[in-house]
Amino acid sequence: MSDEKKHKLLIVDDDQALLRALQLYFDRHGYRVIQAKKGSEGLRMLYQSHPDLVCLDVMMPGIDGWEVLRRIREMTDVPVIMLTARGAETERVKGLKLGADDYVSKPFSMRELEARVEAVLRRSRPPRTGQDEDVAYSDRYLSIDTERAEVRRDGEIVDLTPTEQKLLFFLVQNRGRLLSFDQILKHVWGFEYIDEKGYVRLYVWRLRQKIEPEPDTPCYILTEHGMGYRFEG
């Protein structure tokens, strides 16, 4: 595989031994790895190299991972996987609310991280268009054009990450139908995430902040408590 066709991974971590190990592993598995040992360097490399995915450590001296993630999301929707030794649910929720696409707690196996990288890259591909996904929704406030991959709220373009877009399009495609957590996870995230109901809740929360007139009292993405979600106009 030529360098032009390899997925570029930017790994930002102050653990040099881990950086070397990740470099060797992902090089062997067909990726092009770019390293950064601190947050400011990671932001510079992001701007210069335009990676396909960022693996970002949380606990770093100087600019920590949370601040780096905030700045990344101001510039781009590149997929980000957070790497951290903390396993607390609050940390996980914080990362996903700030715009991370996934979260892997240290220590992790190389294969586990590779599987997450593959899954996130798969989700980042633009949704397919075609007969079975040729759906749209429009009213005076919200317009969803799946063919153009365009969402407008009150006439303004809504900036969605690839995962948010895929989730919204899946809900719209099944307008009026209750979709279970399992159905959503399998379609949007993949079988690897079948036990991650928290991901669905957080991404629905993120979508509501972006498309609902009043996110706390949604009128588009409705909750069926304990069962799942449905899209209503």
C-alpha positions in Angstrom: 0.0 0.0 0.0 1.4 3.4 -1.0 1.7 6.2 1.6 -1.0 8.1 -0.4 -3.5 5.4 0.3 -2.6 4.7 3.9 -4.7 6.0 6.7 -2.8 8.7 8.6 -3.0 8.4 12.4 -1.9 11.3 14.6 -1.0 10.0 18.1 -0.6 12.6 20.8 0.8 11.2 24.1 3.7 12.1 26.4 4.6 8.5 27.1 7.5 7.9 24.7 7.6 4.2 25.2 3.9 3.9 24.3 4.4 6.1 21.3 7.2 3.8 20.0 5.1 0.7 20.6 2.1 2.2 18.8 4.3 3.4 15.9 5.7 -0.1 15.4 2.3 -1.8 15.6 0.4 0.5 13.3 3.2 0.7 10.8 3.1 -3.1 10.5 -0.7 -3.0 10.0 -0.6 -0.6 7.1 -1.1 2.8 8.8 1.0 5.9 8.5 1.7 7.2 12.0 2.5 10.8 13.0 3.6 11.4 16.6 3.4 14.3 19.0 4.6 14.3 22.6 2.5 17.3 23.9 -0.7 19.0 23.1 0.7 22.1 21.4 2.8 19.9 19.1 -0.3 17.8 18.4 -2.3 20.8 17.3 0.6 21.9 15.0 0.8 18.4 13.5 -2.9 18.3 13.0 -2.8 21.5 11.0 0.2 20.4 8.9 -0.5 16.8 8.2 -4.4 16.6 8.1 -4.6 13.1 9.6 -7.6 10.7 9.1 -7.9 10.1 12.9 -6.3 11.4 16.1 -5.5 9.2 19.2 -5.3 11.7 22.0 -4.0 11.2 25.6 -5.9 13.1 28.3 -3.2 13.6 31.0 -0.4 15.6 29.4 1.7 18.4 30.8 0.9 21.9 29.5 -2.2 21.8 27.3 -4.1 18.7 28.4 -6.2 16.4 26.2 -9.5 18.1 27.0 -8.2 21.5 25.8 -6.6 19.9 22.7 -9.9 18.3 21.9 -11.8 21.6 22.3 -9.4 23.3 19.9 -9.6 20.4 17.4 -13.3 20.7 17.3 -13.0 24.4 16.6 -11.1 23.5 13.4 -12.2 20.2 12.1 -14.5 17.1 12.6 -11.6 14.7 12.3 -12.4 11.5 14.3 -10.8 11.5 17.8 -10.2 8.6 20.2 -9.3 9.6 23.7 -6.6 7.6 25.5 -6.6 7.8 29.3 -5.8 5.9 32.4 -9.0 7.1 34.0 -11.9 4.7 33.8 -14.5 6.8 35.5 -17.9 7.2 33.7 -17.8 10.9 34.3 -14.5 11.2 32.3 -16.0 9.1 29.5 -19.1 11.3 29.3 -17.0 14.4 29.4 -14.9 13.3 26.4 -17.9 12.3 24.3 -19.8 15.5 25.1 -16.8 17.5 24.0 -16.9 15.8 20.7 -14.7 12.7 21.0 -15.7 9.8 18.8 -14.5 7.0 21.2 -12.7 6.4 24.4 -10.2 3.7 25.3 -8.9 3.3 28.8 -5.3 2.4 29.6 -3.9 -0.1 29.8 -5.3 -1.4 26.5 -4.2 -4.1 24.1 -2.9 -3.0 20.7 -5.6 -5.1 19.0 -8.3 -3.4 21.0 -7.1 0.0 20.0 -6.8 -1.1 16.3 -10.3 -2.4 16.4 -11.6 0.9 17.7 -9.6 2.8 15.1 -11.0 0.6 12.3 -14.6 1.1 13.6 -14.2 4.9 14.0 -12.7 5.2 10.5 -15.6 3.1 9.1 -18.1 5.4 10.7 -16.4 8.4 9.3 -17.0 7.5 5.7 -19.9 9.5 4.2 -23.2 7.8 4.4 -24.1 5.9 1.2 -26.8 7.3 -1.0 -29.1 5.1 -3.0 -32.6 3.7 -3.1 -32.6 2.3 0.4 -31.1 5.5 1.9 -32.8 8.1 -0.4 -34.7 9.8 2.3 -35.3 13.4 3.3 -37.2 15.5 5.7 -38.2 19.2 5.6 -40.4 21.6 7.5 -40.3 25.3 8.1 -37.5 24.9 10.7 -35.5 21.8 9.9 -34.4 20.4 6.5 -32.5 17.1 6.1 -31.2 16.2 2.6 -29.5 12.9 2.7 -28.5 12.9 -1.0 -26.5 16.1 -0.5 -25.5 15.1 3.1 -26.8 18.5 4.2 -28.8 19.5 7.3 -30.2 23.0 7.8 -31.7 24.5 10.9 -33.7 27.7 10.4 -32.0 28.1 7.1 -28.4 27.7 8.4 -26.2 24.7 7.7 -25.7 22.5 10.8 -22.2 21.2 11.3 -22.4 17.5 12.1 -19.7 15.0 12.7 -19.8 11.9 10.5 -21.2 9.8 13.4 -23.8 12.4 14.2 -24.8 12.5 10.6 -25.1 8.8 10.2 -27.2 8.5 13.4 -29.6 11.3 12.3 -30.0 9.9 8.8 -30.7 6.4 10.2 -33.4 7.9 12.5 -34.9 9.9 9.6 -34.8 6.9 7.3 -37.0 5.1 9.9 -39.2 8.1 10.7 -42.0 7.2 13.1 -40.5 3.8 14.0 -39.1 3.0 17.4 -35.4 2.0 17.0 -33.9 0.0 19.8 -30.5 0.6 21.2 -29.3 -2.6 19.6 -30.6 -1.5 16.2 -28.9 1.9 16.4 -25.6 0.5 17.7 -25.4 -2.1 15.0 -26.2 0.3 12.2 -24.2 3.4 13.3 -21.4 2.0 15.4 -21.0 -1.6 14.5 -21.3 -4.9 16.4 -18.2 -4.1 18.4 -20.2 -1.5 20.3 -23.3 -3.6 21.0 -23.1 -3.0 24.8 -22.4 0.7 24.6 -25.9 2.2 25.2 -24.2 5.2 26.7 -22.9 6.2 23.3 -26.4 6.3 21.8 -27.7 8.5 24.7 -24.8 10.9 24.4 -25.0 11.2 20.6 -28.7 11.8 20.8 -28.0 14.5 23.3 -25.5 16.1 21.0 -27.9 15.9 18.0 -30.6 17.6 20.1 -28.3 20.5 20.9 -27.8 21.0 17.2 -31.2 20.5 15.6 -33.9 20.9 18.2 -35.5 24.3 18.8 -35.6 23.5 22.6 -33.2 20.6 23.3 -34.6 19.9 26.7 -38.1 19.4 25.2 -37.3 17.7 21.9 -39.9 17.6 19.1 -37.8 15.7 16.5 -35.8 12.9 18.3 -38.1 11.4 20.9 -37.2 9.0 23.7 -39.1 5.8 24.4 -37.7 5.3 27.9 -35.8 2.1 28.3 -36.5 1.1 24.7 -34.9 3.5 22.3 -35.6 6.5 20.1 -37.7 7.5 17.2 -37.7 10.5 14.8 -40.9 12.5 14.5 -41.7 15.6 12.4 
